[in-house]
Amino acid sequence: MKRSLLRAWAVVAFLLLLAGTAAPVRAQGEDAPRPPAGIELPEPGKNWRSWLHELPPEDRRRAREWLGSLSEDDKRQALRRELARLPAEERKAMAERVARFRRLPPAEQKELRDRMQSFRERPPKDRERIRRNAERWQAMSTEQRANIRERYRNLTPDQRAAMRQQQRAR
């Protein structure tokens, strides 16, 4: 289960790179973009948002400006370096997911990007709750998932809103 979650988060990171919003990884070669003087990039695999928030305010501002200035080529290079670290089986699964994403109509691609952006902007506590719920969902059988979907479809809009409100309060 952990492996599939890692794959799912790798897909999210990849799609964020497609959307132009993810941070680069530590550079391996001389041609890689360099951060501003005095700012060290996080180690590969470290949450870059946490890293960014740990920086002093002035360094944080400079780092954000630098991240925003990276070209699409720089982002692609970073992506290639991260993908090279994945086992071949996971790279293949990632390629299949990306192909499915690219086949989506533009409106659905935008909706997915917007949802990912919304997720990233949530407080860490909310993101962790969502991750735990995703793990529980993946652990369920097909029948259990179908049962939950059916019960949800039978709820009125007011009942759905109340249920969402209840979940947020947890």
N, C-alpha and C positions, 0 to 999 in steps of 0.2 A: 504494500500500500504506500509506503514512504516513497518508493521509486516512482510510482505513478503521480504522486503529489509533486515530486521534484520535477518530473516531466511537465506537469501542468504549469508550474511556476516558471519553468524555462520557456514554455510557450508564451506565457504572459510577458516575460521579459523581452522575448523576440518581437512580439507584437508591439510592445512599447517602443522598441527600437524602430519598427516600421513607422510608428506614429511620430517618431522624432522626439521622444520624451525620456528615454532611459539614459543612464550615465554610462560612460565608457569604463572598461576594466583597465587594470594596470598594464601599461605598455610593455611589450616585449622587445620591440625593435626600435631602431633609431628613427624610423620614419613616422612613428606614432605621435599623436599630439601630446604635448607636455602641458601640465597644469602650471598656473602662475608660480613664480619663485616663492619658496617657503611653504608650499602646500603639497603634502604627500597624498597620493591617491590611496584609497583603502586597499587592503589585500583582496585578491580575487575571492569572491564569494561573500564578502562582508556586505551588509546592507548599506548601500551608499547614502540613503537618506539619514540613517543614524550617524554615519560618518560626517555628513554635512552639518548636522545639528550639533555635533561635538566641537566643531571648529569655533574659534573666537569670531565675534560678529563681523569684523572687517575681512577676515579670511573667508568667512562664509559668503559674504557679498562678492568677493573676487572669484571664488570658486563657482558660484552660480552664474556669473557673467561668462566665465570661461566655458562652462558646460553648455550655455546657450549659444555660444559662438562656434561650436563644433560643426563641421560640414557633414553632409550625408555620407561622404566617403569615410570620414573618421568613424562615424557610427557603424558603418558596414564593417570596417576593419575590426572594431571592438567586438562586433557580433561574430565574425569569423573566428576570432581568438577564443571566444567563449564556446562556440559550437565545437571547435576542435578538441575541447576538453571532454566532451560527452562521448560515451561509448558509441560505436557505429549503430547499434540497434536503436539507441535513443535519438541519434541524429536522423535516422530514417523515419522514426515516429514523428519527430518534429517537422521534417519536410512534408510529411503527409498532412499534418495539421495546418501548416502554412498554406499548402496547396488548397485545402478546404476553405481557409480564410479568404484566399484570393479569388475563389469561385463565388464567394458571397456577393450579392449586389452591393453597390457602393453605400446605399443607405444602411444596410445591415453591418457593413464594415465600420461605418461611422458610429453606429449605435454601440458596437462592441468596444471600440476605442473610448467612447464616452463613458461606458460602464467601468472600464479599467481605470480611467482617469478619476472617476468618482471613488472607486475603491482606494486608490493611492492617496486620495485627499482625506480619507477617514482617519480618525484617531487610531493609534496602534491597538488599543483595547478592542475597538470594533473590528479591525482587520483580523485580529486573533480569533475573535468569536466567529467570524465568517469562515476562517480556515478550519476551525474545529467542526463547524457545521458541515463543511465540504467533506471532511474526513468521515464524519458519521454517515453522510449521504452515500459516499463511495463504499462504505462497509455494508450497506443495506443490499438485500436481494432485489432482483428485478421486480418481483411481486410487491415487496414493501414499497418500493419507489412508485409503482403504478397506483397502489392504494392511496398513498399520500397525494399524488397528483390528482386523482379522482376526487378525493375529499376537498382539495383546494379549489378545484373547478366548481364544486357545488356550493361554495361560500358566496355570500352576497358581497358586493364591493365594500359595504360598511364592515362586515365581518373580516374581510381581508385586511382592511386598514387597521382594525383593532388588533388583529393578530400581529401585524408588522410592528405596531406601537409596543405591544407586549414584548416582542423579541428584542427590540431596541433597548427596552428597560432592563433586560437581563445583563 
